[in-house]
Structure formats: C-alpha cells, structure tokens
Amino acid sequence: MNPSGRAVVLHTRVGSCIIPLVSFRRVARGEAASAPLFPLVPGVTG
C-alpha cells in the first residue's frame, strides 16, 4: 500500500509501479482480467 492507502505499490527488479486499489481488488476477486499499471519515476517521492 502507498501512504495514501489508495494504491498498491509493486516493486520489481526493473522498476516500480502503482496499481489503483479498486482495480487490484477487482482482479483479486476475479471480476477483471487486468489492472492498469502506472510506472513510478525513480527518485521522486510524493
């Protein structure tokens, strides 16, 4: 979870992305097949 509690942060070797929490929950429950990924810019904190 990110500090605002509205997104899931995904860290990989290639980089980091955030997934909106609503979309993540839909995928986890099987209601959706995919969720949007938004890349995080390295070194920038929000």
C-alpha distance matrix in Angstrom:
0.0 3.8 6.6 7.9 5.6 7.3 5.7 4.4 5.8 8.9 11.3 15.0 18.3 19.1 16.2 12.6 11.5 9.0 9.4 9.7 8.3 12.1 13.2 10.9 12.3 15.8 15.9 14.9 17.7 20.0 20.7 19.9 20.7 18.3 15.4 15.6 14.1 14.1 14.9 13.8 17.0 17.4 18.2 16.9 14.3 13.5
3.8 0.0 3.8 5.6 5.4 6.9 5.7 6.0 6.1 9.8 11.7 15.5 18.5 18.9 15.5 11.8 10.8 8.3 9.8 9.9 9.7 13.4 14.6 13.0 14.9 18.0 18.2 17.8 20.6 22.7 23.0 21.8 22.6 19.8 16.5 15.8 13.9 13.0 13.5 11.7 14.5 15.1 15.4 13.7 10.9 9.8
6.6 3.8 0.0 3.8 5.5 8.0 8.6 9.6 9.8 13.5 15.0 18.8 21.6 22.0 18.5 15.0 14.2 11.8 13.3 12.7 12.2 15.6 17.4 16.2 17.5 20.7 21.4 20.9 23.3 25.7 25.8 24.9 26.0 23.3 19.9 19.1 17.4 16.0 16.5 14.2 16.4 16.8 16.2 14.2 10.7 9.1
7.9 5.6 3.8 0.0 3.8 5.5 7.5 10.0 11.2 15.0 17.2 20.9 23.9 23.9 20.3 16.7 15.1 12.0 12.7 11.1 10.6 13.4 15.7 15.2 16.2 19.2 20.4 20.2 22.2 24.7 24.2 23.5 25.0 22.4 18.9 18.0 17.0 15.7 16.9 15.1 17.5 18.7 18.4 15.8 12.5 9.9
5.6 5.4 5.5 3.8 0.0 3.8 5.8 7.8 10.1 13.7 16.3 20.0 23.3 23.6 20.3 16.6 14.8 11.4 11.3 9.6 7.9 10.9 13.3 12.4 12.9 16.2 17.5 16.9 18.8 21.4 21.2 20.8 22.5 20.2 16.9 16.8 16.2 15.7 17.3 16.1 19.0 20.1 20.4 18.2 15.1 12.9
7.3 6.9 8.0 5.5 3.8 0.0 3.8 7.2 9.9 13.3 16.4 19.8 23.2 23.0 19.8 16.0 13.5 9.8 8.9 6.3 5.4 7.9 10.3 10.3 11.2 13.8 15.3 15.5 17.3 19.5 18.8 18.1 19.9 17.5 14.1 13.7 13.6 13.3 15.5 15.0 18.1 19.9 20.6 18.1 15.6 13.1
5.7 5.7 8.6 7.5 5.8 3.8 0.0 3.8 6.5 9.6 12.9 16.1 19.6 19.3 16.2 12.5 9.9 6.2 5.5 4.3 4.4 7.9 9.0 8.2 10.2 12.8 13.5 13.8 16.3 18.1 17.8 16.6 17.7 14.9 11.5 11.1 10.4 10.3 12.4 12.2 15.6 17.3 18.5 16.5 14.4 12.7
4.4 6.0 9.6 10.0 7.8 7.2 3.8 0.0 3.8 6.4 9.8 13.1 16.7 16.9 14.1 10.5 8.4 5.5 5.1 6.3 5.9 9.6 9.7 7.5 9.9 12.8 12.5 12.3 15.3 17.1 17.6 16.3 16.8 14.1 11.1 11.2 9.8 10.5 11.9 11.8 15.4 16.5 18.1 16.8 15.0 14.2
5.8 6.1 9.8 11.2 10.1 9.9 6.5 3.8 0.0 3.8 6.5 10.0 13.4 13.6 10.7 7.0 5.9 4.5 6.5 8.9 9.5 13.1 12.6 10.5 13.4 16.0 15.1 15.0 18.4 19.8 20.5 18.8 18.7 15.6 12.8 12.1 9.6 9.6 9.7 9.1 12.5 13.1 14.8 14.0 12.6 12.7
8.9 9.8 13.5 15.0 13.7 13.3 9.6 6.4 3.8 0.0 3.8 6.6 10.3 10.7 8.5 5.6 5.2 5.9 7.5 10.9 11.7 14.9 13.5 11.0 14.2 16.4 14.6 14.6 18.3 19.1 20.3 18.3 17.4 14.4 12.3 11.9 9.0 9.8 9.4 9.6 12.9 13.2 15.6 15.6 14.9 15.6
11.3 11.7 15.0 17.2 16.3 16.4 12.9 9.8 6.5 3.8 0.0 3.8 7.0 8.2 6.2 4.4 6.6 8.7 11.1 14.5 15.4 18.7 17.3 14.8 17.9 20.1 18.0 17.9 21.7 22.4 23.9 21.7 20.5 17.5 15.6 14.9 11.6 11.8 10.1 9.7 12.2 11.4 13.8 14.7 14.5 16.1
15.0 15.5 18.8 20.9 20.0 19.8 16.1 13.1 10.0 6.6 3.8 0.0 3.8 5.4 5.3 6.0 8.4 11.3 13.4 17.0 18.2 21.1 19.2 16.8 20.0 21.7 19.2 19.2 23.0 23.2 24.9 22.5 20.7 17.8 16.6 15.9 12.6 13.2 11.1 11.4 13.4 12.5 15.3 16.8 17.3 19.2
18.3 18.5 21.6 23.9 23.3 23.2 19.6 16.7 13.4 10.3 7.0 3.8 0.0 3.8 5.7 8.1 11.2 14.5 16.8 20.5 21.9 24.8 22.8 20.5 23.8 25.4 22.7 22.8 26.6 26.6 28.4 25.9 23.8 20.9 19.9 18.9 15.4 15.7 13.0 13.0 14.0 12.4 15.2 17.4 18.5 20.9
19.1 18.9 22.0 23.9 23.6 23.0 19.3 16.9 13.6 10.7 8.2 5.4 3.8 0.0 3.8 7.2 9.9 13.6 16.0 19.7 21.6 24.3 22.0 20.3 23.9 25.1 22.5 23.2 26.9 26.6 28.0 25.1 22.9 19.8 18.6 17.1 13.6 13.5 10.5 11.2 11.8 10.9 14.3 16.2 17.9 20.1
16.2 15.5 18.5 20.3 20.3 19.8 16.2 14.1 10.7 8.5 6.2 5.3 5.7 3.8 0.0 3.8 6.9 10.5 13.5 17.0 19.0 21.9 20.0 18.5 22.1 23.5 21.4 22.2 25.8 25.9 27.0 24.1 22.4 19.1 17.2 15.4 11.6 10.9 7.7 7.6 8.6 7.9 11.3 12.8 14.2 16.4
12.6 11.8 15.0 16.7 16.6 16.0 12.5 10.5 7.0 5.6 4.4 6.0 8.1 7.2 3.8 0.0 3.8 7.0 10.2 13.5 15.5 18.5 17.0 15.4 18.9 20.7 18.9 19.6 23.2 23.6 24.5 21.9 20.7 17.3 14.9 13.2 9.5 8.6 6.1 5.5 8.0 8.1 11.1 11.6 12.1 13.7
11.5 10.8 14.2 15.1 14.8 13.5 9.9 8.4 5.9 5.2 6.6 8.4 11.2 9.9 6.9 3.8 0.0 3.8 6.7 10.1 12.5 15.2 13.5 12.4 16.1 17.6 16.1 17.2 20.6 21.0 21.4 18.7 17.8 14.2 11.5 9.6 5.9 5.2 4.2 5.3 8.8 10.3 13.2 12.6 12.8 13.4
9.0 8.3 11.8 12.0 11.4 9.8 6.2 5.5 4.5 5.9 8.7 11.3 14.5 13.6 10.5 7.0 3.8 0.0 3.8 6.6 9.0 11.8 10.8 9.9 13.3 15.1 14.3 15.3 18.5 19.3 19.4 17.1 16.9 13.4 10.1 8.5 5.8 5.2 6.5 7.0 10.8 12.6 14.8 13.4 12.7 12.3
9.4 9.8 13.3 12.7 11.3 8.9 5.5 5.1 6.5 7.5 11.1 13.4 16.8 16.0 13.5 10.2 6.7 3.8 0.0 3.8 6.2 8.5 7.0 6.4 9.9 11.3 10.8 12.1 15.0 15.8 15.6 13.4 13.6 10.4 6.9 6.2 5.2 6.6 9.1 10.5 14.3 16.3 18.6 17.1 16.2 15.2
9.7 9.9 12.7 11.1 9.6 6.3 4.3 6.3 8.9 10.9 14.5 17.0 20.5 19.7 17.0 13.5 10.1 6.6 3.8 0.0 3.8 5.6 5.4 6.2 8.8 10.2 11.0 12.4 14.5 15.7 14.8 13.1 14.4 11.5 7.9 7.5 8.0 8.7 11.9 12.9 16.4 18.8 20.6 18.5 17.1 15.3
8.3 9.7 12.2 10.6 7.9 5.4 4.4 5.9 9.5 11.7 15.4 18.2 21.9 21.6 19.0 15.5 12.5 9.0 6.2 3.8 0.0 3.8 5.5 5.0 6.1 8.7 10.0 10.4 12.3 14.2 13.7 12.9 14.7 12.6 9.5 10.4 11.1 12.2 15.0 15.7 19.3 21.2 22.7 20.7 18.8 17.0
12.1 13.4 15.6 13.4 10.9 7.9 7.9 9.6 13.1 14.9 18.7 21.1 24.8 24.3 21.9 18.5 15.2 11.8 8.5 5.6 3.8 0.0 3.8 5.5 5.3 6.4 8.9 10.0 10.8 12.5 11.1 10.7 13.2 11.7 9.1 10.6 12.4 14.0 17.2 18.4 22.0 24.2 25.9 23.8 22.0 19.9
13.2 14.6 17.4 15.7 13.3 10.3 9.0 9.7 12.6 13.5 17.3 19.2 22.8 22.0 20.0 17.0 13.5 10.8 7.0 5.4 5.5 3.8 0.0 3.8 5.4 5.1 6.4 8.7 10.0 10.7 9.4 7.9 9.8 8.0 5.4 7.4 9.8 12.1 15.4 17.3 20.9 23.3 25.5 23.6 22.4 20.7
10.9 13.0 16.2 15.2 12.4 10.3 8.2 7.5 10.5 11.0 14.8 16.8 20.5 20.3 18.5 15.4 12.4 9.9 6.4 6.2 5.0 5.5 3.8 0.0 3.8 5.5 5.3 6.2 8.7 10.0 10.1 9.0 10.2 8.4 6.4 8.8 9.9 12.5 15.2 16.8 20.6 22.4 24.5 23.1 21.8 20.5
12.3 14.9 17.5 16.2 12.9 11.2 10.2 9.9 13.4 14.2 17.9 20.0 23.8 23.9 22.1 18.9 16.1 13.3 9.9 8.8 6.1 5.3 5.4 3.8 0.0 3.8 5.4 5.0 6.2 8.5 8.6 9.0 11.2 10.6 9.4 12.2 13.7 16.1 19.0 20.3 24.1 25.8 27.7 26.2 24.5 22.9
15.8 18.0 20.7 19.2 16.2 13.8 12.8 12.8 16.0 16.4 20.1 21.7 25.4 25.1 23.5 20.7 17.6 15.1 11.3 10.2 8.7 6.4 5.1 5.5 3.8 0.0 3.8 5.5 5.3 6.2 5.1 5.5 8.4 8.6 8.3 11.5 13.9 16.8 19.9 21.8 25.6 27.6 29.8 28.2 26.9 25.3
15.9 18.2 21.4 20.4 17.5 15.3 13.5 12.5 15.1 14.6 18.0 19.2 22.7 22.5 21.4 18.9 16.1 14.3 10.8 11.0 10.0 8.9 6.4 5.3 5.4 3.8 0.0 3.8 5.4 5.0 5.8 4.8 5.9 6.2 6.9 10.6 12.6 15.9 18.6 20.8 24.5 26.3 28.9 27.7 26.7 25.6
14.9 17.8 20.9 20.2 16.9 15.5 13.8 12.3 15.0 14.6 17.9 19.2 22.8 23.2 22.2 19.6 17.2 15.3 12.1 12.4 10.4 10.0 8.7 6.2 5.0 5.5 3.8 0.0 3.8 5.5 7.7 8.2 9.2 9.7 10.1 13.5 14.8 18.0 20.3 22.1 25.8 27.2 29.5 28.5 27.1 26.2
17.7 20.6 23.3 22.2 18.8 17.3 16.3 15.3 18.4 18.3 21.7 23.0 26.6 26.9 25.8 23.2 20.6 18.5 15.0 14.5 12.3 10.8 10.0 8.7 6.2 5.3 5.4 3.8 0.0 3.8 5.6 7.8 9.9 11.4 12.2 15.8 17.7 20.8 23.5 25.3 29.1 30.7 32.9 31.7 30.2 28.9
20.0 22.7 25.7 24.7 21.4 19.5 18.1 17.1 19.8 19.1 22.4 23.2 26.6 26.6 25.9 23.6 21.0 19.3 15.8 15.7 14.2 12.5 10.7 10.0 8.5 6.2 5.0 5.5 3.8 0.0 3.8 5.5 6.9 9.4 11.3 15.1 17.3 20.8 23.5 25.8 29.5 31.2 33.8 32.7 31.6 30.5
20.7 23.0 25.8 24.2 21.2 18.8 17.8 17.6 20.5 20.3 23.9 24.9 28.4 28.0 27.0 24.5 21.4 19.4 15.6 14.8 13.7 11.1 9.4 10.1 8.6 5.1 5.8 7.7 5.6 3.8 0.0 3.8 7.0 9.3 10.8 14.3 17.2 20.3 23.5 25.9 29.5 31.7 34.2 32.7 31.6 30.1
19.9 21.8 24.9 23.5 20.8 18.1 16.6 16.3 18.8 18.3 21.7 22.5 25.9 25.1 24.1 21.9 18.7 17.1 13.4 13.1 12.9 10.7 7.9 9.0 9.0 5.5 4.8 8.2 7.8 5.5 3.8 0.0 3.8 5.7 7.5 11.0 14.0 17.3 20.4 23.1 26.7 29.0 31.7 30.3 29.5 28.2
20.7 22.6 26.0 25.0 22.5 19.9 17.7 16.8 18.7 17.4 20.5 20.7 23.8 22.9 22.4 20.7 17.8 16.9 13.6 14.4 14.7 13.2 9.8 10.2 11.2 8.4 5.9 9.2 9.9 6.9 7.0 3.8 0.0 3.8 7.2 10.6 13.1 16.8 19.4 22.4 25.8 28.0 31.0 30.0 29.6 28.7
18.3 19.8 23.3 22.4 20.2 17.5 14.9 14.1 15.6 14.4 17.5 17.8 20.9 19.8 19.1 17.3 14.2 13.4 10.4 11.5 12.6 11.7 8.0 8.4 10.6 8.6 6.2 9.7 11.4 9.4 9.3 5.7 3.8 0.0 3.8 6.9 9.3 13.0 15.7 18.7 22.1 24.3 27.3 26.3 26.1 25.2
15.4 16.5 19.9 18.9 16.9 14.1 11.5 11.1 12.8 12.3 15.6 16.6 19.9 18.6 17.2 14.9 11.5 10.1 6.9 7.9 9.5 9.1 5.4 6.4 9.4 8.3 6.9 10.1 12.2 11.3 10.8 7.5 7.2 3.8 0.0 3.8 6.5 9.8 12.9 15.7 19.2 21.6 24.4 23.0 22.6 21.6
15.6 15.8 19.1 18.0 16.8 13.7 11.1 11.2 12.1 11.9 14.9 15.9 18.9 17.1 15.4 13.2 9.6 8.5 6.2 7.5 10.4 10.6 7.4 8.8 12.2 11.5 10.6 13.5 15.8 15.1 14.3 11.0 10.6 6.9 3.8 0.0 3.8 6.6 9.9 12.9 16.1 18.9 21.7 20.2 20.2 19.2
14.1 13.9 17.4 17.0 16.2 13.6 10.4 9.8 9.6 9.0 11.6 12.6 15.4 13.6 11.6 9.5 5.9 5.8 5.2 8.0 11.1 12.4 9.8 9.9 13.7 13.9 12.6 14.8 17.7 17.3 17.2 14.0 13.1 9.3 6.5 3.8 0.0 3.8 6.4 9.5 12.8 15.3 18.3 17.1 17.4 16.9
14.1 13.0 16.0 15.7 15.7 13.3 10.3 10.5 9.6 9.8 11.8 13.2 15.7 13.5 10.9 8.6 5.2 5.2 6.6 8.7 12.2 14.0 12.1 12.5 16.1 16.8 15.9 18.0 20.8 20.8 20.3 17.3 16.8 13.0 9.8 6.6 3.8 0.0 3.8 6.5 9.6 12.6 15.4 13.8 14.3 13.9
14.9 13.5 16.5 16.9 17.3 15.5 12.4 11.9 9.7 9.4 10.1 11.1 13.0 10.5 7.7 6.1 4.2 6.5 9.1 11.9 15.0 17.2 15.4 15.2 19.0 19.9 18.6 20.3 23.5 23.5 23.5 20.4 19.4 15.7 12.9 9.9 6.4 3.8 0.0 3.8 6.5 9.2 12.3 11.5 12.7 13.2
13.8 11.7 14.2 15.1 16.1 15.0 12.2 11.8 9.1 9.6 9.7 11.4 13.0 11.2 7.6 5.5 5.3 7.0 10.5 12.9 15.7 18.4 17.3 16.8 20.3 21.8 20.8 22.1 25.3 25.8 25.9 23.1 22.4 18.7 15.7 12.9 9.5 6.5 3.8 0.0 3.8 6.2 8.9 7.9 9.0 10.0
17.0 14.5 16.4 17.5 19.0 18.1 15.6 15.4 12.5 12.9 12.2 13.4 14.0 11.8 8.6 8.0 8.8 10.8 14.3 16.4 19.3 22.0 20.9 20.6 24.1 25.6 24.5 25.8 29.1 29.5 29.5 26.7 25.8 22.1 19.2 16.1 12.8 9.6 6.5 3.8 0.0 3.8 6.4 5.9 8.5 10.3
17.4 15.1 16.8 18.7 20.1 19.9 17.3 16.5 13.1 13.2 11.4 12.5 12.4 10.9 7.9 8.1 10.3 12.6 16.3 18.8 21.2 24.2 23.3 22.4 25.8 27.6 26.3 27.2 30.7 31.2 31.7 29.0 28.0 24.3 21.6 18.9 15.3 12.6 9.2 6.2 3.8 0.0 3.8 5.6 8.3 11.3
18.2 15.4 16.2 18.4 20.4 20.6 18.5 18.1 14.8 15.6 13.8 15.3 15.2 14.3 11.3 11.1 13.2 14.8 18.6 20.6 22.7 25.9 25.5 24.5 27.7 29.8 28.9 29.5 32.9 33.8 34.2 31.7 31.0 27.3 24.4 21.7 18.3 15.4 12.3 8.9 6.4 3.8 0.0 3.8 6.5 10.0
16.9 13.7 14.2 15.8 18.2 18.1 16.5 16.8 14.0 15.6 14.7 16.8 17.4 16.2 12.8 11.6 12.6 13.4 17.1 18.5 20.7 23.8 23.6 23.1 26.2 28.2 27.7 28.5 31.7 32.7 32.7 30.3 30.0 26.3 23.0 20.2 17.1 13.8 11.5 7.9 5.9 5.6 3.8 0.0 3.8 6.6
14.3 10.9 10.7 12.5 15.1 15.6 14.4 15.0 12.6 14.9 14.5 17.3 18.5 17.9 14.2 12.1 12.8 12.7 16.2 17.1 18.8 22.0 22.4 21.8 24.5 26.9 26.7 27.1 30.2 31.6 31.6 29.5 29.6 26.1 22.6 20.2 17.4 14.3 12.7 9.0 8.5 8.3 6.5 3.8 0.0 3.8
13.5 9.8 9.1 9.9 12.9 13.1 12.7 14.2 12.7 15.6 16.1 19.2 20.9 20.1 16.4 13.7 13.4 12.3 15.2 15.3 17.0 19.9 20.7 20.5 22.9 25.3 25.6 26.2 28.9 30.5 30.1 28.2 28.7 25.2 21.6 19.2 16.9 13.9 13.2 10.0 10.3 11.3 10.0 6.6 3.8 0.0
